[in-house]
Amino acid sequence: ARPSVVEMRAKSTRWEGDDCWVINLRDRTEQHYASERIRFQARMLAAVGEAVTVTDPTGHIRFWNAAAERLYGWSEAEVLGRQIMGLMGSEGLKKSMPRMMGQLRAGDRWGAEVRVRRRDGTDLPVRASVTPVLDARGRRSRDAPAAEPVPDRLAPGRGRRPRHQARHLPLHLPARDGEPQGRRTGQVDCRT
């Protein structure tokens, strides 16, 4: 069992001519552990190797991890509160916006290979995904974009991806008896 966390407030007062103390105790256990959980999750997001950002529904940046700093070239202090599309929106990404926003409004995750603009003005091809973050009432309160560079296109003329990197290709299997056509899918792991 986890220890309880209690807040204590004490106040001196006079009661029927005597000095006394009024002590209020409030159980803060759930709030304490919820705060600990949030801090842990924030540390995990900051530590992942994939560029992770968090935006509000209007596209203003609220979180920017160290991998995003390395990939895009801006520090967290430079981007917090700024509009993500104004900062990183390449033409290709702007063309993807209607579909992306439609999927996010529907509560669905969006993903694609797109080009984003880096601080130095170059376009960088990335595998991007954006996941809607819902509040306790099920409403979209934040979006969590994540991206990683597309290895084949990082250094033009460098050839193919290293042999140790897996490539996942879609695999469509024939339907079994009684299954609707096109329902069986999977992935095949191909080493190049």
N, C-alpha and C positions, 0 to 999 in steps of 0.2 A: 504494500500500500504506500502511496506517496504521502509525504508530509503535508499537513494543512498549512495554509498561509493566512494569517489573521492580521487585520489592521486594528490598531488600538489608538483611541483618542481619549485623553484624560483632561479634565478641567476641574480646577479647584473652585469651590463655592461654599456658601454658608447655608446651613439648613437647621432650623429651629435653634439658632444661636450657636451652633457648632461649626467648625471648619470641617469640610469633607471633600471628597473627590467623587466626581461623576465619571465613570469609565464606560465608554462605548466600544464594543468589539464587533467587527464586521468580517465575515468570512470572505476572503479574496482568493481562495484556492483556484477556482475555475478561471478567473481573470488572469492570475499569475501564470498558470500553465498554458493558457491560450496565447499570452504574450510571448512566452518562451518558445512555443511552437512557431509563431510568426517570425521571431528572430532567427530560429533555426532554418526555416524555409528561405528567408532572405539570404542567409549565409550560403545555403546550397545554390541558389540562383546566381549569386556572385561568383561561386567557385566553378561552375560548369564550364567546359571548354567551348561550348557553342555560344555564339553571340545572342544574348537574350536581352530584350528590352520590354518594357511595359508601357502602354499608352492608355490614356483615357479614351472614351468613345469618340471624342473630337480629334483624336490623333496627337495630342500633346504628350510628350515623353515624361514618364513618371519614374522610370527605373532604367538603368543602363549598366550592364555588368562589364567586368574587365576584358572579357573576350570581345565585346562590342567595341570597346576602346581600341583594342589592337586591330580588329578587322576594319573598322571604318575610319579611325584616325582622330576622332573627337573624344575628349575626356567627358566623364559624366557631368562635371560641373558646367561644361560648355553646352550640353544638350538638354538638361532638365528644364521642362516647361516649354521647350520649343516644339513646333509642329513637325512631325516626322517626315511628312511628304515634302515640305518645304526644304528640309535639310537633306534628305537622301533620295527624293523622288526623281528617278530617271524617266525617260519617255516610256520605256517598256513597263515600268512599274505603274506609271500613271494610267496606261492602257488597261492594266489588270484591275484597277480600282473598282469599277462597277461590279464585276463578278465577286471580288473579294468582299466588298461591303455588303452585297446581297447575302453571301454565305454567312458572314459574321452576324448580320441582323437576324438571320434565321437560327442562330445559335450553333452553326456548324464551323468546323475548322477549315481553313483555306491553305493550300500549299501549291507551289509552282517553282520552276526555275526562272528567275528574273535577274535583271541587272539593277544594282543600286549605286548611287553616287557616293564616293568616298570624299573625305575632307580635301584631298589633293585635286579633286575634280574628275578623277578617273571613274569610269563605270566598272563595277566588279560583278561578275556573274556569281550568283549564290542560289542555293536551294533554300527557299524561304517558306516558313509556315507562320500562320497567325491563328491563335486560338482565342476564342472569346472567353473571358472570365466572368462568371455570373455571380451576382450577389446572393444573399440569403433568400431573396424573393424570386430568384430565377431570372432576374433582369441583367442584361449585359452592363457591367460596370467598368470593365477594363478589357484591353486586348493584350495578348502576350506574343509579340512577334519574335521568332527565332530564325537564325540563318547560319549557314556554313558555306564556305567557298566551294565552288564546283572545281574539284581538283584538275580535271582535264583541261580547263580553260585558264588556270592561274598563270601559267607561263607559256605563252604561244611558242610553238616550235619545239617544245620540250618532249613531245611524244605522248605515249599512253600513260595511264595511271599505273602506279607501282603494282607489281604482281600480288603483293600481300593485301591489297585493298579489294574488298568484295564489291560486286555490282549485283544488285537485286533486280531481276527482270520479272515482269508479270507472267504468270503461268495460268492458262485457262484449260481446265480439265473437262472432258466430256461429261455430260450429265449421267448420273446413275438412274436406274429404273425408278420412276416415280418422282424424280427431282425435276423442278423447272429448269429449262435450258439456260445456261449461262450462270448458274448459281455457285458452281464449284470453282474457286480460284485459289491461288497460292503464290508462292515466290520460289524462284530457283536461284541459288547462289552460284554465280559464275566468277571464277578467278580469271583475270586477263593477264 
